[in-house]
Amino acid sequence: MNYEELMLRAITKAKEYKYTAKPNPVVGAIIVNENEIISEGYHEKYGENHAEVNAIKEAYNHQGKKFQSFSELTLICTLEPCSHVGKTGSCAKHIVKTGFKKVIIGAIDPNPKVAGQGIKILENNNIKVEVGLFEDLIQKQNKFFFYKHKNNKPYITVKIASSLDGKSHYENKKVFITSESSRNDVQKIRANYDAILTGGNTLRIDEPKMDARVDFTVNQAKKILLTSKSHNNELDFFNNASVDIFQINDLNKIINSYKDSEICSILVEAGPNLVNAFLNEGIVDELIVYTSTKILGEKGVNWFDGNNTIENYGFKLESSYKINTDTKEIFKKDE
Ligand SMILES: NC(=O)c1ccc[n+]([C@@H]2O[C@H](COP(=O)([O-])OP(=O)(O)OC[C@H]3O[C@@H](n4cnc5c(N)ncnc54)[C@H](OP(=O)(O)O)[C@@H]3O)[C@@H](O)[C@H]2O)c1
């Protein structure tokens, strides 16, 4: 069997579960003998079976027909099987118990709870292990997951909508700056993130839902609210959502509190006070700016004070798109 082709197949098919597996990484597993694929499994939904477990479960249906013993089979998995007992038990131990003799792994799991321990369990039980096939693709596919464990903090993106004259809003008033198409684009962006963060003022003035309203199934993001004031629990923001509320304003402390959690990415959707506070802390990795052709004029509140610009915070323009009459720009840190 061509292991390269099989690993690419596992990577490609794992992608289908990007929105339902998050905040977990997407993972694919394929079980083969010398001539054919016996079974495949994917981590389809957060909290449910890991890919290897699904593939093994399916393989049992073919035992005695396509193969006799698991020792004849090779397991290919995109990410190192977990060693720790999380929600679903240790996959590495499950693989040992099943009786495989060979496992091909794409990338080592960067989670310090695993980080090579899964491989050790396999090797200590006389399983031949090969590691590194299309590692770069797997790291790219699970960009936030690898970033979080490398940097010990979630990936932070700030999204803002700006008028042509650089304003965010009118004081104490809800206003739509960008087109419906841009706002639909934001829904898709939300679907990518593990958490969405905002501040008390935006909650009180805009009363946003801040969920991803898309036409595909999503494990909705956790919501994070920063407020020192009391809030109305009846707002849509709190509907069917897990919400973390912080009454402190130390952003580093707040973000640090997620370093041992499953949250690998946070989308900040807030007004100028909170956005500038995030930028000043230097903890933002990416900025997405939607600019419309609207002018808010003197009554509008500036995104940035004086001559300050996104570039002054060390960002450079990475890409720019047109969405109807709006422009969408993505800025990343100038490394
Ligand atoms: N154009 C856009 O893209 C966009 C997006 C979102 C919001 N907005 C507009 O922005 C306006 C509100 O802007 P805003 O920045 O004042 O409100 P915000 O987004 O609610 O952020 C500021 C609030 O966050 C809380 N906070 C906690 N820690 C903080 C820190 N370290 N630094 C700053 N704030 C901290 C405070 O809430 P408490 O006061 O509750 O303690 C503070 O009032 C609204 O009118 C809304 O319509 C525009």
The ligand as an SDF file (V2000), in Angstrom:
LIG
                    3D

 48 52  0  0  0  0  0  0  0  0999 V2000
  -17.1450   48.5660   14.6910 N   0  0  0  0  0  0  0  0  0  0  0  0
  -16.8980   47.4370   15.3280 C   0  0  0  0  0  0  0  0  0  0  0  0
  -16.2820   46.5080   14.8060 O   0  0  0  0  0  0  0  0  0  0  0  0
  -17.3420   47.2770   16.7400 C   0  0  0  0  0  0  0  0  0  0  0  0
  -17.2380   46.0250   17.3560 C   0  0  0  0  0  0  0  0  0  0  0  0
  -17.6590   45.8850   18.6710 C   0  0  0  0  0  0  0  0  0  0  0  0
  -18.1710   47.0000   19.3340 C   0  0  0  0  0  0  0  0  0  0  0  0
  -18.2530   48.1990   18.6960 N   0  0  0  0  0  0  0  0  0  0  0  0
  -18.7710   49.3830   19.3800 C   0  0  0  0  0  0  0  0  0  0  0  0
  -17.8570   49.7130   20.4050 O   0  0  0  0  0  0  0  0  0  0  0  0
  -18.5550   50.4110   21.4090 C   0  0  0  0  0  0  0  0  0  0  0  0
  -17.9680   50.0020   22.7470 C   0  0  0  0  0  0  0  0  0  0  0  0
  -16.5670   50.0900   22.7140 O   0  0  0  0  0  0  0  0  0  0  0  0
  -15.6630   49.8650   24.0030 P   0  0  0  0  0  0  0  0  0  0  0  0
  -14.2960   49.4870   23.6110 O   0  0  0  0  0  0  0  0  0  0  0  0
  -15.8580   51.0050   24.9230 O   0  0  0  0  0  0  0  0  0  0  0  0
  -16.4200   48.6870   24.7130 O   0  0  0  0  0  0  0  0  0  0  0  0
  -16.1220   47.1440   24.8960 P   0  0  0  0  0  0  0  0  0  0  0  0
  -15.9650   46.5100   23.5960 O   0  0  0  0  0  0  0  0  0  0  0  0
  -17.2130   46.6470   25.7450 O   0  0  0  0  0  0  0  0  0  0  0  0
  -14.7610   47.1180   25.7160 O   0  0  0  0  0  0  0  0  0  0  0  0
  -14.5770   47.9210   26.8590 C   0  0  0  0  0  0  0  0  0  0  0  0
  -15.1510   47.2570   28.0940 C   0  0  0  0  0  0  0  0  0  0  0  0
  -14.4720   46.0310   28.3340 O   0  0  0  0  0  0  0  0  0  0  0  0
  -14.2930   45.8340   29.7320 C   0  0  0  0  0  0  0  0  0  0  0  0
  -12.8580   45.7110   29.9950 N   0  0  0  0  0  0  0  0  0  0  0  0
  -12.3030   44.7750   30.7930 C   0  0  0  0  0  0  0  0  0  0  0  0
  -11.0000   44.8570   30.8030 N   0  0  0  0  0  0  0  0  0  0  0  0
  -10.6780   45.8990   30.0200 C   0  0  0  0  0  0  0  0  0  0  0  0
   -9.4270   46.4760   29.6550 C   0  0  0  0  0  0  0  0  0  0  0  0
   -8.2710   45.9860   30.1050 N   0  0  0  0  0  0  0  0  0  0  0  0
   -9.4330   47.5540   28.8510 N   0  0  0  0  0  0  0  0  0  0  0  0
  -10.6030   48.0360   28.3560 C   0  0  0  0  0  0  0  0  0  0  0  0
  -11.8160   47.5210   28.6760 N   0  0  0  0  0  0  0  0  0  0  0  0
  -11.8590   46.4480   29.4920 C   0  0  0  0  0  0  0  0  0  0  0  0
  -14.9610   47.0310   30.4150 C   0  0  0  0  0  0  0  0  0  0  0  0
  -16.3070   46.6120   30.6380 O   0  0  0  0  0  0  0  0  0  0  0  0
  -17.2180   47.1890   31.8340 P   0  0  0  0  0  0  0  0  0  0  0  0
  -17.3640   48.6560   31.5430 O   0  0  0  0  0  0  0  0  0  0  0  0
  -18.4830   46.4470   31.7000 O   0  0  0  0  0  0  0  0  0  0  0  0
  -16.4590   46.8890   33.0820 O   0  0  0  0  0  0  0  0  0  0  0  0
  -14.9190   48.0890   29.3310 C   0  0  0  0  0  0  0  0  0  0  0  0
  -15.9170   49.0550   29.4540 O   0  0  0  0  0  0  0  0  0  0  0  0
  -20.0040   50.0890   21.2500 C   0  0  0  0  0  0  0  0  0  0  0  0
  -20.7180   51.2650   20.9290 O   0  0  0  0  0  0  0  0  0  0  0  0
  -20.0650   49.1150   20.0940 C   0  0  0  0  0  0  0  0  0  0  0  0
  -21.1430   49.3950   19.2190 O   0  0  0  0  0  0  0  0  0  0  0  0
  -17.8440   48.3570   17.4310 C   0  0  0  0  0  0  0  0  0  0  0  0
  1  2  1  0
  2  3  2  0
  2  4  1  0
  4  5  1  0
  4 48  2  0
  5  6  2  0
  6  7  1  0
  7  8  2  0
  8  9  1  0
  8 48  1  0
  9 10  1  0
  9 46  1  0
 10 11  1  0
 11 12  1  0
 11 44  1  0
 12 13  1  0
 13 14  1  0
 14 15  2  0
 14 16  1  0
 14 17  1  0
 17 18  1  0
 18 19  2  0
 18 20  1  0
 18 21  1  0
 21 22  1  0
 22 23  1  0
 23 24  1  0
 23 42  1  0
 24 25  1  0
 25 26  1  0
 25 36  1  0
 26 27  1  0
 26 35  1  0
 27 28  2  0
 28 29  1  0
 29 30  1  0
 29 35  2  0
 30 31  1  0
 30 32  2  0
 32 33  1  0
 33 34  2  0
 34 35  1  0
 36 37  1  0
 36 42  1  0
 37 38  1  0
 38 39  2  0
 38 40  1  0
 38 41  1  0
 42 43  1  0
 44 45  1  0
 44 46  1  0
 46 47  1  0
M  CHG  2   8   1  16  -1
M  END
$$$$
